[in-house]
């Protein structure tokens, strides 16, 4: 596989992961399961050598941020804010 194809595959894989990240309905309906799915997919991309460890770190950080957002949003909803 040439370098241009690797970049395209990596970009596509990250873009698909980001679609899953932005699925607010799934995130807010099942925050724990959604977070786990994001982590699982990120680690699978890393194991398949589609992304490097820096990319993995970025994806894991974004997944954690999404979980924090979901928890805050759900707490706000339950407190009436």
N, C-alpha and C positions, 0 to 999 in steps of 0.2 A: 504494500500500500504506500502510495507516495505521500509526501508531507501535505500537499494541498487537500487530498482526500481525508487525511487524518484531522485536519483543521475543520473541514466540513462536517465530518462525523461528530467531532467534539461539539461544535456549535449546535448541531441538530439535537444531540443528546441533552445538552444543557437547556436548550429552548424547550424541549419536551418536559424536562424536569421542572422548569419554571412555570409551565402551564399547570402542572399539578400543584405547585406552590401557591399559585394565584386562585385556586379553587376555594373561594371563601365559604361556599355552602358546605362542602365536605369538611373544611377546617373547623367551622363553627358547630356543625352537627356532631362531629366525632374528633375533637382536637387531638386526643392521645393517639388514636389509630392513624389519623392523617399524618401526624408528626413521625410516627414509626414508619409509615410508608415512604415518606420523604427520605428518612435516614437510610432505609433499606435500599431504595433506588440509588441514592448517592454512593453508598458503599459498593453496590453492584457495578456502577460505572467505573469506580476506581479499581475494583478487582479485575474488570475487563480491560483495564488500561486505556479507557476512553478519556479519562481525566487524570490529572496528576494530583499529588497530595495538596498542593495549594488550592486547586479547584475544589477538591473534596472539602477542605477546610471552609472555603467560602459557602458551599452548599449546606454544610452542617450548621454554619452560623445563621444562614437565612432560614433554615428549618426551625432552629431554636427561636429566632425572632418571630416567626409565624406562630409558634406555640404560645409565646409570651403575649402576643397580640390577641390570640383567641381567648386566653385565660382572662385578660383584662376586659375584653369585650363582653364575655359571658358574666363576669362579676358586675360590670356596669349594668347589664340588662337585668340582673337579679336584684340589684340595689335600686333600680328605678331611675337611673341617670340617663 
